[in-house]
Amino acid sequence: MMKGPLTPYGNKPMVTPIVNSVNYEYESFEVLRQITDGEVDGYTYHRDDNPTVRSVEKIIAQMEDAEDCIIVTSGMAACTMVFLTYLSAGDHLILFHDIYGANYKVSLILERMGVEITWLDASDWPLVEKHMKTNTAMVFCETPTNPLCKIMDIHSLAQMTKKINAMLVVDNTFATPFHQNPLKLGADLVVHSATKGLGGHNDLMAGAIAGSKSHYDALWFTRQAIGTTLDAYSASLLERGLKTFSLRAEKMASNALQIARHLEHNPHISNLRYPGLESDQGHETAKKQMHNGFGGMMAFDIGKTQEDAKKFISSLDSIYHAVSLGSTETLICIPYLTTMLYLPSERRLGFGVNANTVRLSAGIEEPKTLIADLKKALKAI
Ligand SMILES: Cc1ncc(COP(=O)(O)O)c(C=O)c1O
């Protein structure tokens, strides 16, 4: 982890100070010029930049092996800023059904603004090249996907997009930088909901976009224009979360693998997707592009009906029935009723989000407690 910046306190504080100031008194017109010309890393107004936010940007840039990173108010602010910064009317965008649900809402806004969109099943990623057009400007994907944990080959997708000068953007929220670095595999930008594993404690919302210095400049322009700069307090919480990030990520992946192995042969469970299982369709690709394990997320169908899934979830004691993911606690939800609720029903069912599909995010509890809880709830079906 990077050390904090030099400060005027004599000694350096161990924790980056929370700078709540919205504006800054100009030392002189010369200092103002140096800041606006980008000669010094100085601050004038919170919508432009904030030192607490800047500190956490540098840490996440390092984690993603990026030249720089821009932090914003939420994961969806990050996704939307990517679309707003790089797409114009007449451009073609390729999206996948199995990406976080709110992107569907954003897609409706983009279409209204004249962006042409093709939706593909995430399992059909090898067909991306076939669906590219002369006006394709961007392919935006997640791997593992939310919620079904499907895996796409980032390096192969990057080769396809490079051929026509389109951008490849990877939402790395499910994998986290502990397991996967899309920029190293050829992606142009990596996006995070830092609300999830990076923050890790269900107590802040933030988004991150990491990439080259020129991408940072372009995205900074958008953030400064529309005002999606994160507040300093949330940035400080995020920086604290990052101090234990790798410990948490390692434990989540180990818990998830043990849970998946336990559930794999249970007769009440079907369509189990966890990329760490040798039987998973995405395992070979995941092995190639992920490291330190396969993350804390999995999806599976319970029994035959939504009532079965509801009965199962209602019988859990230690595992929380809640949305979000990547937190210290193990969380479970029915995406059909929550994260994918906004999608027309036929779209959810058409790509595998069934009425009884559940998504589980492994926390950092003792695995035997979690497995005992799941065992007990499975008996309730
Ligand atoms: C993969 C993924 N991307 C983006 C988001 C949106 O993040 P936020 O809730 O921080 O806006 C989420 C939220 O669950 C997500 O799972």
The ligand as an SDF file (V2000), in Angstrom:
LIG
                    3D

 16 16  0  0  0  0  0  0  0  0999 V2000
  -20.9090   -5.2870  -11.1920 C   0  0  0  0  0  0  0  0  0  0  0  0
  -21.5090   -4.0290  -10.6760 C   0  0  0  0  0  0  0  0  0  0  0  0
  -21.2650   -2.8850  -11.3170 N   0  0  0  0  0  0  0  0  0  0  0  0
  -21.7990   -1.7140  -10.8950 C   0  0  0  0  0  0  0  0  0  0  0  0
  -22.6320   -1.6680   -9.8010 C   0  0  0  0  0  0  0  0  0  0  0  0
  -23.2170   -0.3630   -9.3580 C   0  0  0  0  0  0  0  0  0  0  0  0
  -22.5480    0.0610   -8.1930 O   0  0  0  0  0  0  0  0  0  0  0  0
  -23.1770    1.1130   -7.1520 P   0  0  0  0  0  0  0  0  0  0  0  0
  -24.2670    0.4080   -6.4280 O   0  0  0  0  0  0  0  0  0  0  0  0
  -21.9930    1.4760   -6.3050 O   0  0  0  0  0  0  0  0  0  0  0  0
  -23.6880    2.2490   -7.9530 O   0  0  0  0  0  0  0  0  0  0  0  0
  -22.9180   -2.8390   -9.1040 C   0  0  0  0  0  0  0  0  0  0  0  0
  -23.8190   -2.8290   -7.9490 C   0  0  0  0  0  0  0  0  0  0  0  0
  -24.1850   -3.8420   -7.4090 O   0  0  0  0  0  0  0  0  0  0  0  0
  -22.3400   -4.0520   -9.5550 C   0  0  0  0  0  0  0  0  0  0  0  0
  -22.5830   -5.2220   -8.9440 O   0  0  0  0  0  0  0  0  0  0  0  0
  1  2  1  0
  2  3  1  0
  2 15  2  0
  3  4  2  0
  4  5  1  0
  5  6  1  0
  5 12  2  0
  6  7  1  0
  7  8  1  0
  8  9  2  0
  8 10  1  0
  8 11  1  0
 12 13  1  0
 12 15  1  0
 13 14  2  0
 15 16  1  0
M  END
$$$$
